Amino acid sequence: MSFRPPQNTSSGLDRGAPPSAIDMEIIAEMAAALGRAGQKVEQALEQLNAASDTERAARLKAAAKAVHAYFIQRELCGLRRHDDAINHYGIPRAVLVRLGAD
């Protein structure tokens, strides 16, 4: 016996139908959230680049947290590959190796 999900729980985007008003609002909010996360990455990387030797460890941790949150938001938007984002923001390897470490 096979099962399929109920038809009333999937959005119009899943069925190929034109998006409803609520679907459009959800998409707009996802894009806005991704933009805000990207701004936090930019700010964290700027602070990391301007950090003194004594501040570097804390700024590195903050940058890793911001990048981790950004990657999660990208994945929620359906963007699974992060290579373009890494290149766009110039995320240093020192930050990438700390992703997810708290």
N, C-alpha and C positions, 0 to 999 in steps of 0.2 A: 504494500500500500504506500502511496506517495502523498506527501502533504505539500500544500502551498500556502503562503501567507494570505490572510484575508485581504481582499481587494480594497476595502475601505481604509486601511492603515497606510497604504503607500501613497506618496504624493504624486501630483501630475508629472513631476520631473522624472519619476521612475517609469512611467508608462509612455513617455514620449509625447504626452499631451501638452498643450501650451501651459506655462506656469500660471498658477492662480495668483491672486493678490498677496495671499499669505506666503506663498512660495517666493515671490519677488521680494517681499519684506525680509524673509529669512536669508535669502542670498545677499541682499544689501547689508544686513547686519554681519554676516560672515565676512564679507569683504571689508567692512569697517573695522571689525575686530582684528583681521589680518593686518590692516594698515596700522592700527595702534600698536600691535605687537612688533611690527617692523620699525616703527619709530622708537620703541624701547630698545631694540637691538642697536639702532644707530647711536642713541644716547649712551648706552652702556659701552659700546666700542670706542666712542669719543672719550669717555671718561677713562677707559683703560689706556688709551694712547697717551693721555695727558697725566697719567698717574706717576707719582714718584715711586722710588723703590720700596718705601715703607707701606704705601697704599696698594701696591700692585696685586698682592694676594687677594685682598678684599674686592678690588675692581675686577679681577679675573673671575672670581666666583660669581659676582653680580652679572658679568657679561655671559657666563655660561648659563646662568638661570634664565636670562632674557632670551638667549638663542634657543634654549630648550623649549621654552614656552612658545616661541615663534614657530619652531618646527612642529610642535603639537598642533598649533592653530592651522598651519599649512596642511597637515594630514587630515584635519577635520574638514578642510575645504576640498579634499580629494587630491591634493598635490603631494605625491609620495616621494619624489626625487628632490633632493635638496641641493644638488650641485650648483644650479643656477643661483640660488639664494646665497650660497657660500661665496661664490664669485662676485655677485652683485654687492654684497656688504663687505667683502674682504675679510671674512671671519678667519682669524688666525688659528693655526693648528693648536696652539696652547689652550684656546677656548674649546675647540671641538673635542679634545681628549677629555675634557671635564664635563661633558654633557651628561646630565642625569645624576651626577655625583653631588651629594648635598653635604 
